Amino acid sequence: WTESWPEFFSKRLQGQISRAYTRPSYGGAAGGQDAASPVFAEEDPLLRDLGARICKQLQNLLGVEGLRPALLHGDLWIGNTLADKEGPLLIDPACYFGHSEAELA
C-alpha cells in the first residue's frame, strides 16, 4: 500500500527495470544478451536514468490530483468462473485498488 498512485507506480516501474537485468525469464532483453546465455547485462545507465526521470514526473504525467483509488480486477478471464448448485459465480483473486483509468487499455 502506498499513499499515492504515482508513488505506487514509481516503485512498480523501478522494480520492472531492475528485473529486466536480473531475471533470466525476461530473456536479458534490456541488456541485449541471448536468453540462453547465463550472463546478463548488469545495468543500462541510459535506461536507469530515463526511468528515474519518468518517476520524478509521474505526478504531472498521470494528472492524479484529487483522484480516489478504484477497486479493479487483476486478471478477469473465463478461468475466474465457478458454478455451484445455485448457478455461476465470478471470482477475482487478483483484485486491487489502483488508478481508475488503469484498465482502459
All heavy atoms as an XYZ file, in Angstrom:
808
protein
N       0.846     -1.175      0.000
C       0.000      0.000      0.000
C       0.883      1.226      0.000
O       1.878      1.277      0.729
C      -0.900     -0.001      1.228
C      -1.898      1.097      1.201
C      -1.771      2.308      1.780
C      -3.164      1.085      0.560
N      -2.883      3.067      1.537
C      -3.764      2.330      0.783
C      -3.835      0.141     -0.204
C      -5.010      2.661      0.279
C      -5.085      0.477     -0.698
C      -5.659      1.712     -0.450
N       0.571      2.206     -0.780
C       1.299      3.470     -0.789
C       0.293      4.603     -0.627
O      -0.911      4.409     -0.749
C       2.082      3.671     -2.101
O       1.172      3.693     -3.187
C       3.114      2.576     -2.304
N       0.813      5.767     -0.371
C      -0.047      6.933     -0.145
C      -0.598      7.532     -1.429
O      -1.558      8.275     -1.397
C       0.712      8.001      0.639
C       1.014      7.584      2.069
C      -0.254      7.332      2.875
O      -1.213      8.126      2.770
O      -0.281      6.321      3.599
N       0.031      7.222     -2.563
C      -0.443      7.821     -3.805
C      -0.191      6.881     -4.978
O       0.658      5.998     -4.922
C       0.281      9.149     -4.068
O       1.637      8.920     -4.398
N      -0.953      7.116     -6.047
C      -0.779      6.333     -7.266
C       0.610      6.560     -7.862
O       1.272      5.599     -8.234
C      -1.893      6.680     -8.249
C      -1.735      6.015     -9.577
C      -1.520      6.643    -10.754
C      -1.760      4.621     -9.868
N      -1.414      5.719    -11.773
C      -1.552      4.468    -11.244
C      -1.917      3.479     -9.096
C      -1.517      3.235    -11.867
C      -1.882      2.241     -9.721
C      -1.685      2.138    -11.090
N       1.115      7.794     -7.970
C       2.468      7.975     -8.512
C       3.535      7.240     -7.695
O       4.471      6.679     -8.262
C       2.680      9.491     -8.461
C       1.306     10.055     -8.560
C       0.449      9.083     -7.785
N       3.393      7.216     -6.374
C       4.363      6.501     -5.537
C       4.318      4.998     -5.833
O       5.355      4.350     -6.000
C       4.069      6.754     -4.061
C       5.045      6.084     -3.121
C       4.677      6.292     -1.662
O       3.780      7.100     -1.353
O       5.293      5.611     -0.822
N       3.122      4.439     -5.925
C       2.985      3.014     -6.243
C       3.560      2.715     -7.624
O       4.336      1.787     -7.800
C       1.506      2.597     -6.207
C       1.283      1.226     -6.778
C       1.518      0.105     -6.002
C       0.868      1.055     -8.093
C       1.334     -1.162     -6.529
C       0.684     -0.205     -8.627
C       0.920     -1.319     -7.837
N       3.183      3.507     -8.610
C       3.613      3.253     -9.979
C       5.126      3.401    -10.108
O       5.773      2.659    -10.837
C       2.879      4.176    -10.951
C       3.046      3.785    -12.381
C       2.471      2.620    -12.864
C       3.787      4.555    -13.242
C       2.627      2.241    -14.191
C       3.959      4.195    -14.564
C       3.375      3.037    -15.042
N       5.701      4.358     -9.385
C       7.150      4.548     -9.403
C       7.862      3.307     -8.885
O       8.818      2.819     -9.494
C       7.525      5.763     -8.545
O       8.925      5.906     -8.471
N       7.398      2.768     -7.757
C       8.002      1.542     -7.211
C       7.851      0.388     -8.189
O       8.766     -0.405     -8.388
C       7.372      1.186     -5.871
C       7.783      2.099     -4.759
C       7.145      1.687     -3.449
C       7.572      2.622     -2.339
N       7.042      2.201     -1.050
N       6.699      0.290     -8.794
C       6.439     -0.793     -9.743
C       7.342     -0.670    -10.978
O       7.907     -1.653    -11.438
C       4.966     -0.735    -10.151
C       4.553     -1.772    -11.111
C       4.295     -3.071    -10.401
N       3.684     -3.979    -11.336
C       4.007     -5.240    -11.427
N       4.886     -5.759    -10.612
N       3.423     -6.012    -12.300
N       7.464      0.533    -11.504
C       8.299      0.762    -12.681
C       9.771      0.475    -12.378
O      10.455     -0.188    -13.158
C       8.123      2.196    -13.171
C       8.906      2.602    -14.418
C       8.516      1.728    -15.600
C       8.649      4.064    -14.733
N      10.255      0.946    -11.232
C      11.647      0.706    -10.858
C      11.908     -0.793    -10.691
O      12.956     -1.291    -11.089
C      11.988      1.456     -9.585
C      12.055      2.949     -9.793
C      12.150      3.712     -8.482
O      12.255      3.148     -7.408
N      12.111      5.028     -8.577
N      10.950     -1.500    -10.139
C      11.088     -2.943     -9.985
C      11.167     -3.657    -11.326
O      11.961     -4.578    -11.503
N      10.356     -3.227    -12.276
C      10.372     -3.843    -13.602
C      11.704     -3.598    -14.308
O      12.246     -4.486    -14.969
C       9.218     -3.312    -14.460
C       7.861     -3.729    -13.983
C       7.635     -5.222    -14.107
O       8.223     -5.896    -14.924
N       6.776     -5.757    -13.266
N      12.228     -2.396    -14.178
C      13.517     -2.084    -14.797
C      14.611     -2.952    -14.190
O      15.433     -3.535    -14.900
C      13.852     -0.583    -14.660
C      12.908      0.235    -15.545
C      15.312     -0.315    -15.036
C      12.990      1.728    -15.326
N      14.616     -3.083    -12.877
C      15.627     -3.914    -12.212
C      15.525     -5.367    -12.651
O      16.530     -6.013    -12.931
C      15.478     -3.832    -10.699
O      15.794     -2.542    -10.253
N      14.312     -5.891    -12.714
C      14.128     -7.289    -13.094
C      14.529     -7.562    -14.538
O      14.890     -8.681    -14.889
C      12.695     -7.725    -12.839
C      12.462     -8.090    -11.388
C      11.090     -8.696    -11.171
N      10.023     -7.716    -11.218
C       9.736     -6.849    -10.247
N      10.449     -6.813     -9.163
N       8.741     -6.010    -10.373
N      14.477     -6.558    -15.369
C      14.876     -6.751    -16.764
C      16.337     -7.174    -16.868
O      16.743     -7.775    -17.852
C      14.651     -5.463    -17.555
N      17.119     -6.882    -15.834
C      18.545     -7.224    -15.846
C      18.882     -8.443    -15.016
O      19.946     -9.018    -15.181
C      19.360     -6.046    -15.318
C      19.167     -4.820    -16.150
C      18.430     -3.744    -15.682
C      19.688     -4.757    -17.431
C      18.235     -2.632    -16.460
C      19.487     -3.645    -18.220
C      18.763     -2.591    -17.724
O      18.559     -1.505    -18.507
N      18.018     -8.819    -14.103
C      18.392     -9.870    -13.156
C      17.643    -11.172    -13.329
O      18.034    -12.177    -12.759
C      18.186     -9.388    -11.705
O      16.810     -9.055    -11.520
C      19.055     -8.172    -11.421
N      16.564    -11.181    -14.062
C      15.756    -12.390    -14.184
C      15.919    -13.020    -15.554
O      15.602    -12.396    -16.565
C      14.277    -12.077    -13.969
C      13.956    -11.526    -12.605
C      13.815    -12.667    -11.606
N      13.619    -12.183    -10.271
C      12.446    -11.986     -9.697
N      11.353    -12.239    -10.349
N      12.381    -11.557     -8.459
N      16.393    -14.258    -15.604
C      16.505    -14.939    -16.903
C      15.173    -15.034    -17.641
O      15.140    -15.048    -18.854
C      17.024    -16.327    -16.534
C      17.704    -16.142    -15.225
C      16.932    -15.045    -14.525
N      14.058    -15.053    -16.912
C      12.760    -15.175    -17.569
C      12.449    -13.963    -18.443
O      11.610    -14.027    -19.319
C      11.650    -15.371    -16.527
O      11.590    -14.252    -15.659
N      13.133    -12.852    -18.204
C      12.957    -11.683    -19.052
C      13.830    -11.776    -20.296
O      13.803    -10.914    -21.139
C      13.294    -10.396    -18.287
C      12.198     -9.939    -17.365
C      12.010    -10.526    -16.129
C      11.357     -8.915    -17.744
C      11.005    -10.112    -15.286
C      10.343     -8.483    -16.907
C      10.174     -9.089    -15.680
O       9.183     -8.689    -14.848
N      14.660    -12.826    -20.372
C      15.494    -13.036    -21.539
C      16.672    -12.093    -21.640
O      17.373    -12.067    -22.631
N      16.916    -11.311    -20.608
C      18.029    -10.381    -20.656
C      17.876     -9.364    -21.770
O      18.845     -8.785    -22.233
N      16.632     -9.147    -22.196
C      16.391     -8.295    -23.362
C      16.943     -6.895    -23.180
O      17.463     -6.307    -24.118
C      14.894     -8.234    -23.648
N      16.849     -6.360    -21.983
C      17.329     -4.996    -21.770
C      18.827     -4.901    -21.949
O      19.351     -3.870    -22.341
C      16.940     -4.515    -20.376
N      19.540     -5.989    -21.657
C      20.983     -5.987    -21.794
C      21.441     -6.447    -23.155
O      22.626     -6.449    -23.451
N      20.525     -6.890    -23.990
C      20.875     -7.324    -25.322
C      21.537     -8.692    -25.357
O      22.122     -9.077    -26.345
N      21.423     -9.446    -24.287
C      22.036    -10.766    -24.244
C      21.062    -11.816    -24.760
O      19.856    -11.673    -24.655
C      22.432    -11.125    -22.803
C      23.463    -10.195    -22.220
C      24.816    -10.351    -22.871
O      25.202    -11.452    -23.234
N      25.527     -9.268    -23.037
N      21.620    -12.893    -25.281
C      20.816    -14.029    -25.719
C      20.182    -14.677    -24.492
O      20.825    -14.841    -23.465
C      21.720    -15.031    -26.448
C      20.922    -16.180    -27.026
O      20.312    -16.918    -26.240
O      20.924    -16.319    -28.259
N      18.924    -15.073    -24.581
C      18.224    -15.658    -23.442
C      18.884    -16.939    -22.947
O      18.778    -17.288    -21.786
C      16.765    -15.935    -23.807
N      19.570    -17.655    -23.818
C      20.219    -18.899    -23.413
C      21.533    -18.644    -22.680
O      22.073    -19.527    -22.043
C      20.486    -19.767    -24.641
N      22.036    -17.441    -22.770
C      23.306    -17.104    -22.131
C      23.120    -16.933    -20.629
O      22.174    -16.295    -20.189
C      23.854    -15.808    -22.723
O      24.962    -15.363    -21.977
N      24.033    -17.474    -19.812
C      23.919    -17.303    -18.365
C      24.355    -15.925    -17.905
O      24.214    -15.573    -16.751
C      24.850    -18.382    -17.813
C      25.868    -18.579    -18.875
C      25.150    -18.333    -20.173
N      24.906    -15.115    -18.792
C      25.405    -13.797    -18.420
C      24.452    -12.736    -18.941
O      24.158    -12.686    -20.131
C      26.819    -13.554    -19.005
C      27.297    -12.163    -18.637
C      27.772    -14.626    -18.532
N      23.985    -11.903    -18.047
C      23.090    -10.824    -18.428
C      23.739     -9.498    -18.075
O      24.498     -9.404    -17.127
C      21.751    -10.946    -17.698
C      21.002    -12.172    -18.095
C      21.120    -13.332    -17.358
C      20.213    -12.183    -19.220
C      20.447    -14.474    -17.725
C      19.528    -13.321    -19.601
C      19.644    -14.466    -18.852
N      23.438     -8.481    -18.835
C      23.994     -7.159    -18.556
C      23.562     -6.722    -17.161
O      22.420     -6.896    -16.775
C      23.509     -6.164    -19.601
N      24.476     -6.151    -16.429
C      24.181     -5.703    -15.066
C      23.267     -4.485    -15.054
O      22.390     -4.370    -14.241
C      25.481     -5.369    -14.328
C      26.302     -6.594    -13.999
C      25.612     -7.506    -12.999
O      25.003     -6.999    -12.048
O      25.658     -8.722    -13.197
N      23.537     -3.561    -15.959
C      22.781     -2.321    -15.901
C      22.952     -1.537    -17.194
O      24.000     -1.576    -17.817
C      23.292     -1.497    -14.723
C      22.498     -0.266    -14.456
C      22.933      0.392    -13.159
O      23.081     -0.290    -12.149
O      23.117      1.620    -13.190
N      21.936     -0.840    -17.557
C      21.988      0.071    -18.688
C      21.766      1.465    -18.109
O      20.640      1.819    -17.760
C      20.895     -0.288    -19.686
C      20.825      0.666    -20.869
O      21.429      1.759    -20.801
O      20.160      0.317    -21.841
N      22.823      2.266    -17.969
C      22.679      3.578    -17.334
C      21.648      4.474    -18.023
O      20.946      5.222    -17.360
C      24.074      4.190    -17.436
C      24.995      3.052    -17.658
C      24.201      1.993    -18.364
N      21.543      4.379    -19.334
C      20.584      5.207    -20.056
C      19.149      4.852    -19.656
O      18.325      5.734    -19.381
C      20.775      5.037    -21.565
C      19.888      5.900    -22.454
C      20.140      7.378    -22.196
C      20.142      5.571    -23.914
N      18.847      3.553    -19.605
C      17.501      3.122    -19.203
C      17.219      3.490    -17.748
O      16.141      3.969    -17.420
C      17.331      1.621    -19.413
C      15.968      1.054    -19.050
C      14.854      1.708    -19.872
C      15.956     -0.448    -19.242
N      18.190      3.274    -16.861
C      18.003      3.637    -15.448
C      17.744      5.133    -15.294
O      16.879      5.545    -14.541
C      19.226      3.260    -14.637
C      19.283      1.839    -14.321
C      19.436      1.624    -12.831
N      19.758      0.219    -12.721
C      18.904     -0.708    -12.357
N      17.714     -0.387    -11.971
N      19.242     -1.954    -12.340
N      18.509      5.957    -16.040
C      18.345      7.403    -15.951
C      16.971      7.819    -16.474
O      16.285      8.625    -15.856
C      19.456      8.106    -16.738
C      19.325      9.610    -16.675
O      19.298     10.165    -15.552
O      19.246     10.242    -17.753
N      16.574      7.248    -17.589
C      15.265      7.560    -18.142
C      14.157      7.151    -17.169
O      13.215      7.905    -16.932
C      15.069      6.856    -19.489
C      13.730      7.085    -20.182
C      13.501      8.563    -20.457
C      13.658      6.276    -21.461
N      14.280      5.959    -16.592
C      13.292      5.504    -15.616
C      13.202      6.436    -14.422
O      12.108      6.785    -13.965
N      14.355      6.888    -13.917
C      14.378      7.796    -12.771
C      13.729      9.135    -13.136
O      12.963      9.700    -12.336
C      15.809      8.007    -12.296
N      14.004      9.633    -14.331
C      13.414     10.907    -14.758
C      11.901     10.788    -14.901
O      11.150     11.697    -14.536
C      14.062     11.374    -16.056
C      15.484     11.841    -15.832
C      16.217     12.408    -17.035
N      15.450     12.673    -18.219
C      15.806     12.282    -19.446
N      16.902     11.591    -19.639
N      15.063     12.578    -20.483
N      11.435      9.673    -15.440
C       9.990      9.470    -15.582
C       9.338      9.399    -14.204
O       8.297     10.015    -13.973
C       9.702      8.194    -16.400
C      10.074      8.421    -17.855
C       8.231      7.789    -16.268
C      10.025      7.172    -18.709
N       9.952      8.659    -13.289
C       9.385      8.515    -11.944
C       9.248      9.859    -11.240
O       8.280     10.088    -10.515
C      10.223      7.553    -11.105
S      10.025      5.831    -11.627
N      10.194     10.757    -11.465
C      10.122     12.084    -10.844
C       8.968     12.908    -11.403
O       8.487     13.823    -10.750
C      11.439     12.837    -11.046
C      12.564     12.313    -10.194
C      13.841     13.097    -10.454
C      14.986     12.514     -9.658
N      16.259     13.172     -9.965
N       8.532     12.596    -12.620
C       7.485     13.368    -13.278
C       6.108     12.712    -13.217
O       5.151     13.231    -13.794
C       7.865     13.601    -14.743
C       9.058     14.502    -14.919
C       8.764     15.908    -14.419
O       7.687     16.455    -14.620
N       9.731     16.492    -13.727
N       5.998     11.584    -12.526
C       4.730     10.847    -12.561
C       3.542     11.658    -12.060
O       2.448     11.548    -12.606
C       4.850      9.547    -11.760
C       5.616      8.450    -12.473
C       5.778      7.247    -11.557
C       4.943      8.048    -13.771
N       3.732     12.467    -11.042
C       2.624     13.270    -10.528
C       2.045     14.148    -11.644
O       0.839     14.231    -11.815
C       3.095     14.141     -9.362
C       1.996     14.932     -8.701
C       1.086     14.073     -7.845
O       1.517     13.110     -7.232
N      -0.177     14.420     -7.797
N       2.922     14.749    -12.439
C       2.469     15.599    -13.550
C       1.941     14.773    -14.717
O       0.949     15.136    -15.343
C       3.617     16.487    -14.044
C       4.068     17.466    -12.991
O       3.283     17.906    -12.164
N       5.342     17.804    -13.007
N       2.611     13.681    -15.024
C       2.225     12.863    -16.174
C       0.876     12.168    -15.976
O       0.110     12.013    -16.923
C       3.300     11.804    -16.457
C       4.647     12.335    -16.939
C       5.679     11.211    -16.960
C       4.504     12.961    -18.316
N       0.602     11.734    -14.754
C      -0.627     10.983    -14.505
C      -1.829     11.870    -14.219
O      -2.960     11.405    -14.286
C      -0.422     10.002    -13.351
C       0.594      8.897    -13.611
C       0.799      8.067    -12.356
C       0.159      8.019    -14.760
N      -1.611     13.119    -13.879
C      -2.722     14.027    -13.604
C      -3.663     13.466    -12.562
O      -4.837     13.254    -12.826
N      -3.147     13.217    -11.381
C      -3.920     12.481    -10.379
C      -4.427     13.324     -9.215
O      -4.933     12.779     -8.243
C      -3.085     11.309     -9.815
C      -2.795     10.301    -10.886
C      -1.805     11.806     -9.179
N      -4.357     14.618     -9.307
C      -4.808     15.443     -8.192
C      -6.275     15.171     -7.892
O      -7.129     15.215     -8.773
C      -4.610     16.923     -8.518
C      -4.864     17.810     -7.336
C      -4.447     19.238     -7.603
O      -3.452     19.452     -8.317
O      -5.140     20.124     -7.093
N      -6.563     14.834     -6.670
C      -7.929     14.556     -6.245
C      -8.448     13.181     -6.643
O      -9.603     12.861     -6.397
N      -7.626     12.364     -7.238
C      -8.051     11.036     -7.674
C      -8.224     10.105     -6.482
O      -7.384     10.063     -5.590
C      -7.006     10.441     -8.623
C      -7.323      9.049     -9.158
C      -8.424      9.142    -10.199
C      -6.088      8.430     -9.763
N      -9.323      9.382     -6.465
C      -9.554      8.375     -5.426
C      -9.322      7.002     -6.026
O      -9.694      6.754     -7.168
C     -10.981      8.480     -4.916
C     -11.245      9.775     -4.181
C     -12.651      9.808     -3.694
N     -12.938      8.547     -3.018
C     -13.611      8.445     -1.890
N     -14.093      9.502     -1.342
N     -13.839      7.279     -1.351
N      -8.707      6.079     -5.261
C      -8.482      4.727     -5.783
C      -9.799      4.036     -6.135
O     -10.820      4.251     -5.491
C      -7.800      4.001     -4.625
C      -7.260      5.070     -3.758
C      -8.181      6.243     -3.919
N      -9.747      3.212     -7.165
C     -10.905      2.430     -7.584
C     -10.580      0.954     -7.396
O      -9.428      0.547     -7.519
C     -11.210      2.709     -9.059
N     -11.582      0.152     -7.088
C     -11.397     -1.288     -6.983
C     -11.363     -1.864     -8.391
O     -12.307     -1.711     -9.163
C     -12.522     -1.926     -6.168
C     -12.382     -3.420     -5.902
C     -11.103     -3.733     -5.137
C     -13.592     -3.928     -5.138
N     -10.260     -2.499     -8.748
C     -10.038     -3.006    -10.099
C      -9.855     -4.511    -10.081
O      -9.421     -5.076     -9.082
C      -8.780     -2.364    -10.698
C      -8.768     -0.835    -10.694
C      -7.381     -0.333    -11.017
C      -9.785     -0.298    -11.668
N     -10.139     -5.155    -11.188
C      -9.877     -6.588    -11.268
C      -8.515     -6.802    -11.892
O      -8.056     -6.032    -12.735
C     -10.973     -7.333    -12.030
C     -11.049     -7.022    -13.486
N     -10.178     -7.557    -14.396
C     -11.886     -6.234    -14.186
C     -10.479     -7.130    -15.595
N     -11.511     -6.313    -15.495
N      -7.841     -7.851    -11.448
C      -6.477     -8.076    -11.891
C      -6.350     -8.936    -13.122
O      -5.521     -8.680    -13.983
N      -7.142     -9.980    -13.236
C      -6.977    -10.891    -14.376
C      -8.297    -11.566    -14.722
O      -8.412    -12.766    -14.721
C      -5.898    -11.939    -14.077
C      -6.285    -12.887    -12.962
O      -7.218    -12.573    -12.205
O      -5.680    -13.960    -12.859
N      -9.282    -10.780    -15.022
C     -10.606    -11.315    -15.305
C     -10.590    -12.083    -16.629
O     -10.279    -11.534    -17.677
C     -11.625    -10.179    -15.363
C     -13.080    -10.580    -15.364
C     -13.432    -11.384    -14.125
C     -13.955     -9.350    -15.446
N     -10.883    -13.366    -16.562
C     -10.934    -14.224    -17.744
C     -11.844    -15.409    -17.421
O     -12.352    -15.524    -16.316
C      -9.538    -14.664    -18.177
C      -8.803    -15.529    -17.190
C      -8.357    -15.162    -15.958
C      -8.463    -16.899    -17.339
N      -7.746    -16.208    -15.331
C      -7.792    -17.303    -16.162
C      -8.638    -17.827    -18.352
C      -7.322    -18.592    -15.979
C      -8.148    -19.110    -18.148
C      -7.499    -19.470    -16.984
N     -12.073    -16.306    -18.354
C     -13.019    -17.404    -18.174
C     -12.640    -18.315    -17.005
O     -13.499    -18.915    -16.376
C     -13.195    -18.210    -19.482
C     -14.400    -19.154    -19.394
C     -11.943    -19.000    -19.809
C     -15.725    -18.465    -19.275
N     -11.355    -18.380    -16.685
C     -10.909    -19.186    -15.549
C     -11.336    -18.630    -14.204
O     -11.176    -19.278    -13.177
N     -11.887    -17.424    -14.183
C     -12.369    -16.816    -12.946
C     -13.854    -17.100    -12.719
O     -14.522    -16.367    -12.005
C     -12.151    -15.298    -12.965
C     -10.700    -14.925    -12.884
O     -10.168    -14.411    -13.841
N     -10.055    -15.184    -11.772
N     -14.357    -18.143    -13.342
C     -15.756    -18.503    -13.128
C     -15.840    -19.877    -12.479
O     -15.019    -20.760    -12.736
C     -16.533    -18.521    -14.456
O     -15.921    -19.453    -15.342
C     -16.549    -17.146    -15.100
N     -16.797    -20.013    -11.632
C     -17.109    -21.284    -10.980
C     -18.614    -21.477    -11.062
O     -19.340    -20.571    -11.456
C     -16.678    -21.265     -9.504
C     -15.197    -21.048     -9.199
C     -15.007    -20.892     -7.703
C     -14.370    -22.203     -9.721
N     -19.067    -22.616    -10.666
C     -20.511    -22.854    -10.609
C     -20.811    -23.711     -9.406
O     -20.011    -24.562     -9.011
C     -20.991    -23.534    -11.881
N     -21.940    -23.458     -8.796
C     -22.434    -24.332     -7.733
C     -23.893    -24.644     -8.044
O     -24.396    -24.299     -9.118
C     -22.236    -23.716     -6.347
C     -23.096    -22.487     -6.088
O     -23.960    -22.162     -6.927
O     -22.906    -21.856     -5.042
N     -24.582    -25.282     -7.134
C     -25.954    -25.704     -7.408
C     -26.913    -24.536     -7.628
O     -27.989    -24.697     -8.174
C     -26.468    -26.600     -6.286
C     -26.505    -25.940     -4.944
C     -26.930    -26.913     -3.884
C     -26.854    -26.238     -2.528
N     -27.133    -27.146     -1.452
N     -26.493    -23.326     -7.241
C     -27.354    -22.163     -7.423
C     -27.035    -21.364     -8.682
O     -27.716    -20.408     -8.997
C     -27.277    -21.280     -6.193
C     -27.738    -22.040     -4.962
C     -28.069    -21.120     -3.817
O     -28.316    -19.933     -4.042
O     -28.091    -21.628     -2.695
N     -25.961    -21.741     -9.389
C     -25.636    -21.042    -10.628
C     -24.183    -20.621    -10.716
O     -23.352    -21.026     -9.906
N     -23.869    -19.786    -11.727
C     -22.485    -19.365    -11.939
C     -22.008    -18.372    -10.885
O     -22.801    -17.611    -10.321
C     -22.521    -18.709    -13.323
C     -23.928    -18.284    -13.504
C     -24.770    -19.264    -12.725
N     -20.709    -18.402    -10.651
C     -20.072    -17.490     -9.705
C     -18.876    -16.846    -10.394
O     -18.181    -17.484    -11.183
C     -19.571    -18.248     -8.473
C     -20.612    -19.038     -7.682
C     -19.926    -19.963     -6.707
C     -21.518    -18.072     -6.956
N     -18.632    -15.603    -10.086
C     -17.473    -14.889    -10.607
C     -16.511    -14.647     -9.449
O     -16.905    -14.114     -8.408
C     -17.908    -13.556    -11.215
C     -16.797    -12.671    -11.756
C     -16.098    -13.342    -12.931
C     -17.359    -11.323    -12.173
N     -15.279    -15.061     -9.624
C     -14.264    -14.815     -8.602
C     -13.162    -13.967     -9.219
O     -12.967    -13.955    -10.427
C     -13.674    -16.126     -8.043
C     -12.995    -16.929     -9.156
C     -14.742    -16.947     -7.346
C     -12.174    -18.084     -8.664
N     -12.448    -13.255     -8.402
C     -11.327    -12.454     -8.890
C     -10.244    -12.454     -7.823
O     -10.241    -11.612     -6.936
C     -11.773    -11.032     -9.218
C     -10.697    -10.257     -9.971
O      -9.611    -10.808    -10.211
O     -10.947     -9.093    -10.309
N      -9.310    -13.373     -7.899
C      -8.291    -13.487     -6.864
C      -7.228    -12.397     -6.925
O      -6.394    -12.308     -6.046
C      -7.668    -14.849     -7.149
C      -7.862    -15.047     -8.610
C      -9.176    -14.399     -8.913
N      -7.259    -11.561     -7.932
C      -6.209    -10.559     -8.078
C      -6.760     -9.132     -8.083
O      -6.202     -8.253     -8.717
C      -5.416    -10.825     -9.357
N      -7.853     -8.883     -7.384
C      -8.389     -7.523     -7.372
C      -7.482     -6.624     -6.531
O      -6.768     -7.082     -5.648
C      -9.820     -7.493     -6.870
S     -10.035     -8.057     -5.196
N      -7.499     -5.350     -6.850
C      -6.650     -4.393     -6.149
C      -7.236     -2.992     -6.291
O      -8.104     -2.747     -7.122
C      -5.218     -4.428     -6.714
C      -5.107     -3.991     -8.158
C      -4.694     -2.708     -8.482
C      -5.425     -4.857     -9.195
C      -4.593     -2.304     -9.804
C      -5.324     -4.458    -10.517
C      -4.910     -3.184    -10.818
O      -4.816     -2.782    -12.126
N      -6.759     -2.077     -5.457
C      -7.131     -0.678     -5.583
C      -6.052      0.002     -6.413
O      -4.859     -0.191     -6.181
C      -7.219     -0.005     -4.209
C      -8.449     -0.380     -3.466
C      -8.431     -1.365     -2.505
C      -9.646      0.280     -3.734
C      -9.560     -1.709     -1.828
C     -10.797     -0.061     -3.047
C     -10.762     -1.070     -2.089
N      -6.465      0.797     -7.398
C      -5.498      1.468     -8.248
C      -6.111      2.661     -8.952
O      -7.212      3.095     -8.624
N      -5.405      3.151     -9.940
C      -5.843      4.299    -10.719
C      -7.104      3.909    -11.487
O      -7.170      2.855    -12.107
C      -4.723      4.680    -11.691
C      -4.914      5.995    -12.343
N      -5.879      6.233    -13.305
C      -4.277      7.169    -12.187
C      -5.828      7.471    -13.711
N      -4.857      8.079    -13.035
N      -8.087      4.775    -11.473
C      -9.383      4.460    -12.093
C      -9.276      4.238    -13.601
O     -10.177      3.655    -14.197
C     -10.382      5.566    -11.807
O      -9.909      6.801    -12.325
N      -8.205      4.687    -14.231
C      -8.047      4.501    -15.675
C      -7.054      3.399    -16.023
O      -6.696      3.230    -17.184
C      -7.605      5.824    -16.314
C      -8.641      6.909    -16.169
C      -8.188      8.229    -16.747
O      -7.022      8.329    -17.193
O      -8.991      9.169    -16.752
N      -6.646      2.601    -15.056
C      -5.609      1.591    -15.279
C      -6.024      0.556    -16.306
O      -5.176     -0.007    -16.998
C      -5.240      0.918    -13.977
N      -7.298      0.280    -16.439
C      -7.723     -0.807    -17.312
C      -8.421     -0.330    -18.580
O      -9.093     -1.094    -19.243
C      -8.623     -1.756    -16.526
C      -7.841     -2.376    -15.387
C      -8.664     -3.398    -14.644
O      -9.804     -3.677    -15.035
O      -8.150     -3.902    -13.662
N      -8.242      0.909    -18.939
C      -8.880      1.420    -20.149
C      -8.187      0.955    -21.422
O      -8.740      1.074    -22.495
C      -8.944      2.948    -20.119
C      -9.868      3.538    -19.067
C      -9.830      5.062    -19.141
C     -11.291      3.051    -19.222
N      -6.982      0.420    -21.287
C      -6.251     -0.037    -22.467
C      -6.953     -1.224    -23.066
O      -6.836     -1.556    -24.185
C      -4.821     -0.388    -22.104
